[in-house]
Amino acid sequence: MRIGAALTTTALPLCLGLSTLLYRGPGALWWRAHAGDALVVAFLVGLAGFVPGWALRWRLVAVAAFCTSLELAQLAANSTSRGPVVQLVLGSTFDPLDFGYYGAGLILSVFLSRIARSLAS
């Protein structure tokens, strides 16, 4: 993936993901808890686009495996002893719905990659 395309597929999820921390209006809890999950996944896939020669399908597989392992680790761990920064990055509690939002983030990543590819050509 070219640098411009990687920036495109990383910048949008990053900005929207940061908005989940700042938004305080209606639906703020959903926006932070669930939309944030999808946006983090899309950001990670875009970030992996900076690795030379790493095809989209392998970035999707790697990010899905990473997020799944984090979610399963939350199931096994006591998250109340973690500090706020660790909870923000790794999450705080296991939620099986997160797997669906991870899938939505992967779909968003494919969509953003196709848009970036079409803009580059």
N, C-alpha and C positions, 0 to 999 in steps of 0.2 A: 504494500500500500504506500502510495506517495505521502510525503510529509503533509501536504495541503489537505489531502483526504483524511489523514489521521487527525489533523487538527480539527477538521470539520466534525468528525464523528466523536471527538472528545469534548470539544468546547460546549456544544449544546447540552449534552447530558450533565456536564459539570455545572454550568450556569443554572439549569433547572434544578439540579440536585442541591445546590447551595440555597436556592429559593425555598426548599423544604424546611430549612433551618430558620428562615426569616419570616415566612408567611404565618399570620396569626388570625386569618379570617375564617369564614365558614368552611368546614371540612379540613381544618388545619391538622387534626390528629390523623386523619386518613392520608392526607398529603405527605406528612412526614413519615408515617409508619410504612405505608405501602407504595406510594408513588416513588418515595425515596429509594426503596429496594430496587424497583425496576430501573430507575435512573442510575443507581450505582453500578448495576450490572452493565448497562449500556456504556457508561463511562469506562469501566474496566476493559470492555471489549475494544473500545476506541483507543484506549491507552496501549493495549497490546498491539495495536496497529503500527506502533513505532518500531516494533521488532522486525528487522528486515526479513522478507521472505516468508513470513508467517501468514498463511492463508486464513481467510475469514472463518472457515469451518473449524480450524484448529484453535483459533482464538475463542470461538463460541464454546467448544468442548472444554478448554482449559478454565474459562471463567465459570461455566456451569459446575464443573467439578470443585472449583475453589469455593463457590458460594454454597454448594450443597454440603461440603465438609464443614464450613463455618456454622451452618444451620444445625447440622447434626451434633457439632461440638457444643452448641448452646443447649441442646437437649440433655447432654450429659453433665454440663457444668453448672455450678452455682454462680449465677451472674451478679448477685447482690454485692459480692466482695470486690467487683471491678470498679475502677474509677470512671468518671463521666466521659473522658476521652476514649477510653477503651470500649465503653458501652456504645459510644457514637460510631466507632469504626467497626467493631465486631458484632454489635447488637447486644441485646440484653436478655431476651427470652426466645425460646423456641416457639415458632408459629408455623403450623403446616401450610397456612395460606401463602407464606412467603415464597414457597416453591412456584406457585402460580405467577407471582409478581416477578420472580427471576425469569420465568419463561417469557413474560411480557417484555422484560428488558432485553432478552436475547432477540426477540422479534423486532423490537425497536432498533437494535444494533444492525440487523440485516437491512432494515428500511433505510437507516442513516447511511450505511455503506453504499447502498445502491444509489441514493441521492448524490453522495459525494462522488461516486464513479461517473454518474451522468453529467455532473457539473464539470468534472475534469476533462471530459471528452468533447 
